[in-house]
Amino acid sequence: MIDKQQESKRKFIKISIGMLTGTLIATSGLFSIMAPARSWSLPLTALPDNVAETILIVTRHIFPHKNLEDAVYALVVKDLDNSAANDPAVKKLLIDGVATLNKKSTNNNWLSASYQEQNTIILSMVDSVFFEKIRGTSIVSLYNNEMAWAHFGYEGPSYEKGGYLNRGFQDLNWLPEPPHSTSPLKNKT
């Protein structure tokens, strides 16, 4: 007989199917201020949960940033999920790629393999279309969003804010002022 607690867990798991979820670490400074919520979830439209979770970890291996939140890496999964929803060939590529990762793992489960084994398997697939699809998507999805910019200390594009010249370009307070003799304008004044 199933008690109410087990029934509640089953409902939660049932509701969670089709979503990638996570929690932001509260001490991550500016990033946590910019994130819309401490907890995040990513509804998936095309990719199974295990494929989405694997792709998130693969992305972490390809572009390792120790303190960058999973929520930012989930943006890569979101974009790949959208591509998979619009193109059955992409969906097959990603599902087959994860299956290959699992097949190459000692226990047929890449996610449960050690970090070193995961990394070795990914390196063996560097020339694959699967690897290139994740790498190429990651370059745009991972580094072209404000949460990643906040993490890396990049203020974002300056054009709308009047450019860099009067907005931080001369904020190098950790360097001494250069002597006037080194200025390219010294002969013009």
VODO-458153 format. One record per residue (C-alpha): residue number from 0; y, x, z; residue in one letter. Coordinates in pm, whole numbers, plus 32768, in hexadecimal, padded with zeros to 4 digits. Layout:
BEGIN
<atom><n>NUM</n><c2>Y</c2><c1>X</c1><c3>Z</c3><res>a</res></atom>
...
***
This chain:
BEGIN
<atom><n>0</n><c2>8000</c2><c1>8000</c1><c3>8000</c3><res>m</res></atom>
<atom><n>1</n><c2>815B</c2><c1>8082</c1><c3>7FA4</c3><res>i</res></atom>
<atom><n>2</n><c2>825D</c2><c1>8081</c1><c3>80BC</c3><res>d</res></atom>
<atom><n>3</n><c2>83CF</c2><c1>8039</c1><c3>8080</c3><res>k</res></atom>
<atom><n>4</n><c2>8432</c2><c1>81AB</c1><c3>8087</c3><res>q</res></atom>
<atom><n>5</n><c2>8336</c2><c1>8202</c1><c3>7F77</c3><res>q</res></atom>
<atom><n>6</n><c2>83A5</c2><c1>80D5</c1><c3>7EAE</c3><res>e</res></atom>
<atom><n>7</n><c2>8510</c2><c1>8145</c1><c3>7ECE</c3><res>s</res></atom>
<atom><n>8</n><c2>84B5</c2><c1>82A5</c1><c3>7E56</c3><res>k</res></atom>
<atom><n>9</n><c2>83FF</c2><c1>8216</c1><c3>7D2C</c3><res>r</res></atom>
<atom><n>10</n><c2>852E</c2><c1>8141</c1><c3>7CD0</c3><res>k</res></atom>
<atom><n>11</n><c2>8610</c2><c1>8271</c1><c3>7CEC</c3><res>f</res></atom>
<atom><n>12</n><c2>852B</c2><c1>8341</c1><c3>7C10</c3><res>i</res></atom>
<atom><n>13</n><c2>8510</c2><c1>8223</c1><c3>7B17</c3><res>k</res></atom>
<atom><n>14</n><c2>868B</c2><c1>8201</c1><c3>7B0A</c3><res>i</res></atom>
<atom><n>15</n><c2>86B6</c2><c1>837A</c1><c3>7AE9</c3><res>s</res></atom>
<atom><n>16</n><c2>85D6</c2><c1>8394</c1><c3>79BA</c3><res>i</res></atom>
<atom><n>17</n><c2>86A8</c2><c1>83E7</c1><c3>788E</c3><res>g</res></atom>
<atom><n>18</n><c2>87B7</c2><c1>849A</c1><c3>7953</c3><res>m</res></atom>
<atom><n>19</n><c2>87F7</c2><c1>8600</c1><c3>79AF</c3><res>l</res></atom>
<atom><n>20</n><c2>8894</c2><c1>860C</c1><c3>7B08</c3><res>t</res></atom>
<atom><n>21</n><c2>892D</c2><c1>870D</c1><c3>7BED</c3><res>g</res></atom>
<atom><n>22</n><c2>8A1D</c2><c1>8750</c1><c3>7D07</c3><res>t</res></atom>
<atom><n>23</n><c2>8B47</c2><c1>883A</c1><c3>7CFF</c3><res>l</res></atom>
<atom><n>24</n><c2>8B66</c2><c1>8938</c1><c3>7E12</c3><res>i</res></atom>
<atom><n>25</n><c2>8C96</c2><c1>88DD</c1><c3>7EE1</c3><res>a</res></atom>
<atom><n>26</n><c2>8D0C</c2><c1>8A44</c1><c3>7F0F</c3><res>t</res></atom>
<atom><n>27</n><c2>8D43</c2><c1>8A91</c1><c3>7DA2</c3><res>s</res></atom>
<atom><n>28</n><c2>8EBF</c2><c1>8A7F</c1><c3>7DBC</c3><res>g</res></atom>
<atom><n>29</n><c2>8F89</c2><c1>8A1A</c1><c3>7C8E</c3><res>l</res></atom>
<atom><n>30</n><c2>8E58</c2><c1>89AB</c1><c3>7BD0</c3><res>f</res></atom>
<atom><n>31</n><c2>8E01</c2><c1>88A5</c1><c3>7CD2</c3><res>s</res></atom>
<atom><n>32</n><c2>8F66</c2><c1>8824</c1><c3>7CC5</c3><res>i</res></atom>
<atom><n>33</n><c2>8F51</c2><c1>87F9</c1><c3>7B4D</c3><res>m</res></atom>
<atom><n>34</n><c2>8DF7</c2><c1>875D</c1><c3>7B4E</c3><res>a</res></atom>
<atom><n>35</n><c2>8E08</c2><c1>85E4</c1><c3>7B47</c3><res>p</res></atom>
<atom><n>36</n><c2>8D10</c2><c1>85C4</c1><c3>7C68</c3><res>a</res></atom>
<atom><n>37</n><c2>8C39</c2><c1>8698</c1><c3>7D50</c3><res>r</res></atom>
<atom><n>38</n><c2>8B02</c2><c1>85FE</c1><c3>7CBD</c3><res>s</res></atom>
<atom><n>39</n><c2>8ACD</c2><c1>85DE</c1><c3>7B4C</c3><res>w</res></atom>
<atom><n>40</n><c2>89D3</c2><c1>853F</c1><c3>7A6B</c3><res>s</res></atom>
<atom><n>41</n><c2>899F</c2><c1>8552</c1><c3>78FA</c3><res>l</res></atom>
<atom><n>42</n><c2>8909</c2><c1>8424</c1><c3>784F</c3><res>p</res></atom>
<atom><n>43</n><c2>881F</c2><c1>8495</c1><c3>773C</c3><res>l</res></atom>
<atom><n>44</n><c2>87F5</c2><c1>83D3</c1><c3>75FC</c3><res>t</res></atom>
<atom><n>45</n><c2>86F5</c2><c1>849B</c1><c3>7538</c3><res>a</res></atom>
<atom><n>46</n><c2>865E</c2><c1>85B6</c1><c3>7602</c3><res>l</res></atom>
<atom><n>47</n><c2>8557</c2><c1>8587</c1><c3>7712</c3><res>p</res></atom>
<atom><n>48</n><c2>85C0</c2><c1>85F8</c1><c3>786F</c3><res>d</res></atom>
<atom><n>49</n><c2>84D9</c2><c1>8725</c1><c3>7876</c3><res>n</res></atom>
<atom><n>50</n><c2>8562</c2><c1>87A0</c1><c3>7728</c3><res>v</res></atom>
<atom><n>51</n><c2>86CA</c2><c1>8773</c1><c3>779F</c3><res>a</res></atom>
<atom><n>52</n><c2>8686</c2><c1>8828</c1><c3>78E6</c3><res>e</res></atom>
<atom><n>53</n><c2>85D9</c2><c1>8945</c1><c3>782E</c3><res>t</res></atom>
<atom><n>54</n><c2>86F9</c2><c1>8968</c1><c3>7738</c3><res>i</res></atom>
<atom><n>55</n><c2>87F0</c2><c1>897B</c1><c3>7859</c3><res>l</res></atom>
<atom><n>56</n><c2>872E</c2><c1>8A9D</c1><c3>78F3</c3><res>i</res></atom>
<atom><n>57</n><c2>86FF</c2><c1>8B45</c1><c3>779F</c3><res>v</res></atom>
<atom><n>58</n><c2>887A</c2><c1>8B35</c1><c3>7772</c3><res>t</res></atom>
<atom><n>59</n><c2>88A5</c2><c1>8BDB</c1><c3>78C7</c3><res>r</res></atom>
<atom><n>60</n><c2>87C0</c2><c1>8CF5</c1><c3>7852</c3><res>h</res></atom>
<atom><n>61</n><c2>887C</c2><c1>8D25</c1><c3>770B</c3><res>i</res></atom>
<atom><n>62</n><c2>89D7</c2><c1>8D12</c1><c3>77AA</c3><res>f</res></atom>
<atom><n>63</n><c2>89A7</c2><c1>8D73</c1><c3>7918</c3><res>p</res></atom>
<atom><n>64</n><c2>8AD7</c2><c1>8D38</c1><c3>79F2</c3><res>h</res></atom>
<atom><n>65</n><c2>8A6C</c2><c1>8D55</c1><c3>7B59</c3><res>k</res></atom>
<atom><n>66</n><c2>8B5A</c2><c1>8C59</c1><c3>7BF5</c3><res>n</res></atom>
<atom><n>67</n><c2>8B95</c2><c1>8B6F</c1><c3>7AD0</c3><res>l</res></atom>
<atom><n>68</n><c2>8B27</c2><c1>8A10</c1><c3>7B30</c3><res>e</res></atom>
<atom><n>69</n><c2>8A04</c2><c1>8961</c1><c3>7A89</c3><res>d</res></atom>
<atom><n>70</n><c2>8AF7</c2><c1>8849</c1><c3>7A2C</c3><res>a</res></atom>
<atom><n>71</n><c2>8B98</c2><c1>8932</c1><c3>792D</c3><res>v</res></atom>
<atom><n>72</n><c2>8A47</c2><c1>8998</c1><c3>789F</c3><res>y</res></atom>
<atom><n>73</n><c2>89EF</c2><c1>8825</c1><c3>788E</c3><res>a</res></atom>
<atom><n>74</n><c2>8B03</c2><c1>87FF</c1><c3>778B</c3><res>l</res></atom>
<atom><n>75</n><c2>8A2A</c2><c1>88D1</c1><c3>76A1</c3><res>v</res></atom>
<atom><n>76</n><c2>8905</c2><c1>87E8</c1><c3>76E2</c3><res>v</res></atom>
<atom><n>77</n><c2>89E7</c2><c1>86BC</c1><c3>76A1</c3><res>k</res></atom>
<atom><n>78</n><c2>8A53</c2><c1>8743</c1><c3>754F</c3><res>d</res></atom>
<atom><n>79</n><c2>88ED</c2><c1>879B</c1><c3>74EE</c3><res>l</res></atom>
<atom><n>80</n><c2>887C</c2><c1>8641</c1><c3>755D</c3><res>d</res></atom>
<atom><n>81</n><c2>8988</c2><c1>85A7</c1><c3>747E</c3><res>n</res></atom>
<atom><n>82</n><c2>8915</c2><c1>867E</c1><c3>735A</c3><res>s</res></atom>
<atom><n>83</n><c2>87AE</c2><c1>8618</c1><c3>739B</c3><res>a</res></atom>
<atom><n>84</n><c2>8811</c2><c1>84A9</c1><c3>73A3</c3><res>a</res></atom>
<atom><n>85</n><c2>88B9</c2><c1>84CA</c1><c3>724E</c3><res>n</res></atom>
<atom><n>86</n><c2>87B8</c2><c1>85AB</c1><c3>71A9</c3><res>d</res></atom>
<atom><n>87</n><c2>8641</c2><c1>8583</c1><c3>71DD</c3><res>p</res></atom>
<atom><n>88</n><c2>860B</c2><c1>86E7</c1><c3>715D</c3><res>a</res></atom>
<atom><n>89</n><c2>86E0</c2><c1>8770</c1><c3>727A</c3><res>v</res></atom>
<atom><n>90</n><c2>8623</c2><c1>869C</c1><c3>7375</c3><res>k</res></atom>
<atom><n>91</n><c2>84D7</c2><c1>8722</c1><c3>72F2</c3><res>k</res></atom>
<atom><n>92</n><c2>855D</c2><c1>8886</c1><c3>72F3</c3><res>l</res></atom>
<atom><n>93</n><c2>85C4</c2><c1>886E</c1><c3>7462</c3><res>l</res></atom>
<atom><n>94</n><c2>8487</c2><c1>87BE</c1><c3>74D7</c3><res>i</res></atom>
<atom><n>95</n><c2>83AC</c2><c1>88B2</c1><c3>7417</c3><res>d</res></atom>
<atom><n>96</n><c2>8474</c2><c1>89D9</c1><c3>749B</c3><res>g</res></atom>
<atom><n>97</n><c2>8441</c2><c1>896E</c1><c3>7602</c3><res>v</res></atom>
<atom><n>98</n><c2>82CF</c2><c1>8938</c1><c3>75B8</c3><res>a</res></atom>
<atom><n>99</n><c2>82BE</c2><c1>8A9E</c1><c3>7536</c3><res>t</res></atom>
<atom><n>100</n><c2>8366</c2><c1>8B1D</c1><c3>7674</c3><res>l</res></atom>
<atom><n>101</n><c2>8261</c2><c1>8A64</c1><c3>7742</c3><res>n</res></atom>
<atom><n>102</n><c2>8143</c2><c1>8ADF</c1><c3>7667</c3><res>k</res></atom>
<atom><n>103</n><c2>81B1</c2><c1>8C49</c1><c3>7691</c3><res>k</res></atom>
<atom><n>104</n><c2>81C4</c2><c1>8C25</c1><c3>780D</c3><res>s</res></atom>
<atom><n>105</n><c2>80A9</c2><c1>8C9B</c1><c3>78E7</c3><res>t</res></atom>
<atom><n>106</n><c2>8073</c2><c1>8B40</c1><c3>797D</c3><res>n</res></atom>
<atom><n>107</n><c2>80EB</c2><c1>8A78</c1><c3>784D</c3><res>n</res></atom>
<atom><n>108</n><c2>8228</c2><c1>8A15</c1><c3>7909</c3><res>n</res></atom>
<atom><n>109</n><c2>8353</c2><c1>8AEF</c1><c3>78B6</c3><res>w</res></atom>
<atom><n>110</n><c2>842D</c2><c1>8A50</c1><c3>79C3</c3><res>l</res></atom>
<atom><n>111</n><c2>833E</c2><c1>8AB8</c1><c3>7AD8</c3><res>s</res></atom>
<atom><n>112</n><c2>831D</c2><c1>8C1E</c1><c3>7A55</c3><res>a</res></atom>
<atom><n>113</n><c2>83CF</c2><c1>8D3C</c1><c3>7B04</c3><res>s</res></atom>
<atom><n>114</n><c2>852D</c2><c1>8D96</c1><c3>7A8C</c3><res>y</res></atom>
<atom><n>115</n><c2>84A5</c2><c1>8ED7</c1><c3>79F3</c3><res>q</res></atom>
<atom><n>116</n><c2>8391</c2><c1>8E20</c1><c3>7936</c3><res>e</res></atom>
<atom><n>117</n><c2>8489</c2><c1>8D18</c1><c3>78BD</c3><res>q</res></atom>
<atom><n>118</n><c2>8570</c2><c1>8E2A</c1><c3>7842</c3><res>n</res></atom>
<atom><n>119</n><c2>8459</c2><c1>8EE8</c1><c3>7792</c3><res>t</res></atom>
<atom><n>120</n><c2>83EB</c2><c1>8DAC</c1><c3>76DB</c3><res>i</res></atom>
<atom><n>121</n><c2>854F</c2><c1>8D5C</c1><c3>766F</c3><res>i</res></atom>
<atom><n>122</n><c2>857C</c2><c1>8EBE</c1><c3>75ED</c3><res>l</res></atom>
<atom><n>123</n><c2>843F</c2><c1>8E91</c1><c3>751D</c3><res>s</res></atom>
<atom><n>124</n><c2>84E7</c2><c1>8D65</c1><c3>7476</c3><res>m</res></atom>
<atom><n>125</n><c2>8639</c2><c1>8E02</c1><c3>7426</c3><res>v</res></atom>
<atom><n>126</n><c2>85FF</c2><c1>8DEA</c1><c3>72AF</c3><res>d</res></atom>
<atom><n>127</n><c2>858D</c2><c1>8C7F</c1><c3>72BB</c3><res>s</res></atom>
<atom><n>128</n><c2>8657</c2><c1>8B58</c1><c3>7239</c3><res>v</res></atom>
<atom><n>129</n><c2>862B</c2><c1>8AB8</c1><c3>7392</c3><res>f</res></atom>
<atom><n>130</n><c2>86D7</c2><c1>8BDE</c1><c3>743E</c3><res>f</res></atom>
<atom><n>131</n><c2>87ED</c2><c1>8BE8</c1><c3>733B</c3><res>e</res></atom>
<atom><n>132</n><c2>882D</c2><c1>8A71</c1><c3>735C</c3><res>k</res></atom>
<atom><n>133</n><c2>885D</c2><c1>8A90</c1><c3>74D4</c3><res>i</res></atom>
<atom><n>134</n><c2>8927</c2><c1>8BD3</c1><c3>74B8</c3><res>r</res></atom>
<atom><n>135</n><c2>8A0C</c2><c1>8B4C</c1><c3>73A9</c3><res>g</res></atom>
<atom><n>136</n><c2>8A4A</c2><c1>8A02</c1><c3>745A</c3><res>t</res></atom>
<atom><n>137</n><c2>8A86</c2><c1>8AB5</c1><c3>75A4</c3><res>s</res></atom>
<atom><n>138</n><c2>8B9C</c2><c1>8B8E</c1><c3>751B</c3><res>i</res></atom>
<atom><n>139</n><c2>8C6F</c2><c1>8A5B</c1><c3>74D5</c3><res>v</res></atom>
<atom><n>140</n><c2>8BF5</c2><c1>896C</c1><c3>75E3</c3><res>s</res></atom>
<atom><n>141</n><c2>8BEF</c2><c1>8A66</c1><c3>76FE</c3><res>l</res></atom>
<atom><n>142</n><c2>8D30</c2><c1>8B23</c1><c3>76BE</c3><res>y</res></atom>
<atom><n>143</n><c2>8E0D</c2><c1>8A15</c1><c3>7629</c3><res>n</res></atom>
<atom><n>144</n><c2>8E3F</c2><c1>8938</c1><c3>7758</c3><res>n</res></atom>
<atom><n>145</n><c2>8F38</c2><c1>8937</c1><c3>7875</c3><res>e</res></atom>
<atom><n>146</n><c2>8E33</c2><c1>8954</c1><c3>7988</c3><res>m</res></atom>
<atom><n>147</n><c2>8DB6</c2><c1>8A9E</c1><c3>78F8</c3><res>a</res></atom>
<atom><n>148</n><c2>8F1C</c2><c1>8B13</c1><c3>78C3</c3><res>w</res></atom>
<atom><n>149</n><c2>8F6C</c2><c1>8AD0</c1><c3>7A31</c3><res>a</res></atom>
<atom><n>150</n><c2>8E3A</c2><c1>8B95</c1><c3>7A9A</c3><res>h</res></atom>
<atom><n>151</n><c2>8E9D</c2><c1>8CC1</c1><c3>79C6</c3><res>f</res></atom>
<atom><n>152</n><c2>900E</c2><c1>8CB1</c1><c3>7A21</c3><res>g</res></atom>
<atom><n>153</n><c2>9085</c2><c1>8C58</c1><c3>78C4</c3><res>y</res></atom>
<atom><n>154</n><c2>91AE</c2><c1>8B6C</c1><c3>78C9</c3><res>e</res></atom>
<atom><n>155</n><c2>915B</c2><c1>8AD8</c1><c3>7778</c3><res>g</res></atom>
<atom><n>156</n><c2>9228</c2><c1>8AC4</c1><c3>763C</c3><res>p</res></atom>
<atom><n>157</n><c2>9397</c2><c1>8B09</c1><c3>766E</c3><res>s</res></atom>
<atom><n>158</n><c2>9435</c2><c1>8A6D</c1><c3>753B</c3><res>y</res></atom>
<atom><n>159</n><c2>9474</c2><c1>891B</c1><c3>75E0</c3><res>e</res></atom>
<atom><n>160</n><c2>9507</c2><c1>89CF</c1><c3>770E</c3><res>k</res></atom>
<atom><n>161</n><c2>95FF</c2><c1>8AA3</c1><c3>764F</c3><res>g</res></atom>
<atom><n>162</n><c2>9528</c2><c1>8BD3</c1><c3>7607</c3><res>g</res></atom>
<atom><n>163</n><c2>94C2</c2><c1>8CFA</c1><c3>76DA</c3><res>y</res></atom>
<atom><n>164</n><c2>9606</c2><c1>8DC5</c1><c3>76C9</c3><res>l</res></atom>
<atom><n>165</n><c2>96B8</c2><c1>8D14</c1><c3>77E7</c3><res>n</res></atom>
<atom><n>166</n><c2>9580</c2><c1>8C89</c1><c3>7889</c3><res>r</res></atom>
<atom><n>167</n><c2>94B4</c2><c1>8D9B</c1><c3>7924</c3><res>g</res></atom>
<atom><n>168</n><c2>94BF</c2><c1>8EA3</c1><c3>7816</c3><res>f</res></atom>
<atom><n>169</n><c2>9591</c2><c1>8F7E</c1><c3>78F9</c3><res>q</res></atom>
<atom><n>170</n><c2>94D5</c2><c1>8F30</c1><c3>7A3A</c3><res>d</res></atom>
<atom><n>171</n><c2>941D</c2><c1>907B</c1><c3>7A4E</c3><res>l</res></atom>
<atom><n>172</n><c2>9481</c2><c1>90C2</c1><c3>7BB4</c3><res>n</res></atom>
<atom><n>173</n><c2>9357</c2><c1>91A8</c1><c3>7BE3</c3><res>w</res></atom>
<atom><n>174</n><c2>93E9</c2><c1>92A8</c1><c3>7AEE</c3><res>l</res></atom>
<atom><n>175</n><c2>9522</c2><c1>937B</c1><c3>7B2A</c3><res>p</res></atom>
<atom><n>176</n><c2>964E</c2><c1>933C</c1><c3>7A4C</c3><res>e</res></atom>
<atom><n>177</n><c2>9639</c2><c1>9425</c1><c3>791D</c3><res>p</res></atom>
<atom><n>178</n><c2>974E</c2><c1>9527</c1><c3>78F4</c3><res>p</res></atom>
<atom><n>179</n><c2>9863</c2><c1>94C8</c1><c3>7803</c3><res>h</res></atom>
<atom><n>180</n><c2>980B</c2><c1>95F9</c1><c3>772D</c3><res>s</res></atom>
<atom><n>181</n><c2>96C0</c2><c1>9555</c1><c3>76CC</c3><res>t</res></atom>
<atom><n>182</n><c2>9767</c2><c1>941C</c1><c3>7648</c3><res>s</res></atom>
<atom><n>183</n><c2>975F</c2><c1>93EC</c1><c3>74CF</c3><res>p</res></atom>
<atom><n>184</n><c2>98C0</c2><c1>9364</c1><c3>74F2</c3><res>l</res></atom>
<atom><n>185</n><c2>9952</c2><c1>94A9</c1><c3>758D</c3><res>k</res></atom>
<atom><n>186</n><c2>99F3</c2><c1>951E</c1><c3>7449</c3><res>n</res></atom>
<atom><n>187</n><c2>9A80</c2><c1>93C6</c1><c3>73FC</c3><res>k</res></atom>
<atom><n>188</n><c2>9B4E</c2><c1>93A4</c1><c3>753B</c3><res>t</res></atom>
***
